Amino acid sequence: MSANGQNRHARTSRLARKLAVAGTGAAVLALPLIGATTASAATPAAATTATTTATAYPDNLDGWIRESLDIMAQHGIPGTYEGIHRNIMRESSGNPLAINNWDINAINGTPSKGLLQVIDPTFQAYHVEGTSWDPYDPVANITAACNYAADRYGSMDNVFSAY
């Protein structure tokens, strides 16, 4: 953006910040008046100053569960930290690379994989948009497993044994 564009919006942005500090209601009422009285009303000031921030999650079990919970919330998938953690500890002891090569699924050629020991067909059927297609990806594994558990049991919180 040119220096002129920055100066023109700086005055409006400062006033908007002051109004926001004074109270949200005042800012909502005052901002339309500001836009209507300036010569550049056709240029939306909010669009040039809007920013989004991404949440950073630690690359560990706590971070994977928290990121999964945020994705689940966006997709309406129920579950709690405690329910997910309990099932992860039973299924894989927190190892995202865990694989079960001895049970009936493995004998049939589809071993259970990842933190919540999901077989490939279940992972693919319950994959959640916005996550990796890799069943060993901790966030994708948790989110798909919770999506499956929600469909089958109402929530991962209702799972207390192998599912």
C-alpha positions in Angstrom: 0.0 0.0 0.0 1.3 3.5 -0.8 2.2 5.9 1.9 -0.8 8.0 1.1 -3.1 5.1 1.7 -1.5 4.4 5.0 -1.9 8.0 6.2 -5.5 8.2 5.1 -6.5 5.1 7.0 -4.2 5.9 10.0 -6.5 8.6 11.3 -9.6 6.4 11.0 -7.8 3.4 12.6 -6.6 5.4 15.6 -10.2 6.7 16.2 -11.6 3.2 15.8 -9.1 1.9 18.3 -10.0 4.6 20.8 -13.6 3.9 20.3 -13.0 0.1 20.7 -11.2 0.8 24.0 -14.1 3.0 25.2 -16.6 0.2 24.6 -17.8 -2.1 21.8 -21.2 -0.5 21.6 -19.8 3.0 21.0 -17.5 1.7 18.3 -20.3 -0.1 16.5 -22.4 3.0 16.5 -19.6 5.5 15.6 -17.9 3.5 12.8 -20.7 3.9 10.3 -20.7 7.6 10.9 -17.0 7.9 10.3 -17.3 6.0 7.0 -20.2 8.1 5.9 -18.5 11.5 6.5 -15.1 10.8 4.9 -14.4 11.2 1.2 -13.0 7.7 1.0 -16.2 6.0 2.2 -16.1 3.5 -0.7 -12.8 2.1 0.6 -13.5 -0.3 3.5 -11.1 0.6 6.3 -11.9 -2.7 8.2 -10.8 -4.8 5.2 -7.4 -3.2 5.1 -6.8 -3.5 8.9 -8.3 -7.0 9.5 -5.9 -9.7 10.5 -6.2 -13.3 11.6 -4.0 -15.1 14.0 -3.3 -18.8 14.0 -3.1 -20.8 17.2 0.2 -22.5 17.7 0.0 -26.0 19.3 3.0 -27.8 20.9 4.1 -30.9 19.0 3.2 -33.3 21.8 0.2 -35.2 23.0 -1.3 -32.2 24.8 -1.0 -30.1 21.6 -2.4 -32.8 19.4 -5.4 -33.3 21.6 -6.0 -29.5 21.8 -5.7 -29.0 18.1 -8.1 -31.9 17.4 -10.6 -30.5 19.9 -10.5 -27.1 18.0 -11.1 -28.9 14.7 -13.8 -31.0 16.2 -15.6 -27.9 17.6 -15.6 -26.4 14.1 -17.2 -29.6 12.7 -19.6 -30.2 15.6 -17.9 -33.4 16.8 -18.4 -33.9 20.5 -15.6 -35.0 22.9 -13.5 -33.8 25.8 -9.8 -33.7 26.5 -10.2 -36.2 29.3 -12.2 -38.7 27.1 -9.7 -38.5 24.3 -6.6 -38.7 26.6 -8.0 -41.7 28.4 -8.6 -43.6 25.2 -5.2 -42.7 23.7 -3.4 -44.0 26.8 -5.3 -47.3 26.6 -4.9 -47.7 22.8 -1.3 -46.6 22.2 0.2 -45.2 25.4 0.6 -41.9 23.5 2.7 -43.3 20.6 1.5 -41.8 17.3 3.4 -44.5 15.4 1.8 -47.4 17.2 0.6 -50.3 15.1 -1.2 -53.4 16.1 0.1 -56.4 14.1 -1.5 -59.2 16.0 -5.3 -58.7 16.4 -8.1 -59.7 14.0 -7.8 -56.5 12.0 -4.1 -57.2 11.4 -4.8 -60.8 10.5 -7.3 -59.5 7.9 -4.7 -57.2 6.5 -5.8 -53.8 8.0 -3.9 -53.3 11.2 -4.9 -50.6 13.7 -2.7 -47.5 13.5 -1.8 -44.4 15.4 -2.8 -42.8 18.7 -6.3 -44.2 18.7 -5.6 -47.4 16.7 -7.8 -46.7 13.7 -7.9 -49.1 10.8 -7.5 -47.5 7.3 -11.1 -48.0 6.1 -12.5 -46.3 9.2 -9.9 -43.5 9.0 -10.9 -42.9 5.4 -14.6 -43.0 6.1 -14.5 -40.7 9.1 -11.6 -38.4 7.9 -12.3 -34.8 8.8 -11.7 -32.0 6.2 -8.7 -29.9 7.1 -6.7 -32.7 8.5 -4.0 -34.9 6.9 -4.9 -38.1 5.1 -2.1 -39.8 6.9 -3.5 -42.1 9.6 -0.2 -41.7 11.6 -0.7 -38.0 11.7 -1.7 -37.5 15.4 -4.3 -34.7 14.8 -5.8 -36.5 11.8 -5.9 -39.8 13.7 -7.5 -38.3 16.8 -10.1 -36.3 14.8 -11.1 -39.2 12.6 -11.4 -41.6 15.6 -13.5 -39.0 17.5 -15.7 -38.5 14.4 -16.2 -42.3 14.3 -16.8 -42.6 18.0 -19.4 -39.8 17.8 -21.2 -41.6 15.0 -21.1 -45.0 16.8 -21.3 -44.1 20.5 -22.3 -40.5 20.7 -18.8 -39.3 21.7 -15.3 -40.5 22.4 -16.2 -39.8 26.1 -18.6 -42.9 26.0 -15.8 -45.3 24.9 -14.2 -47.3 27.7 -12.8 -50.2 25.9 -11.6 -51.2 22.4 -14.0 -49.8 19.9 
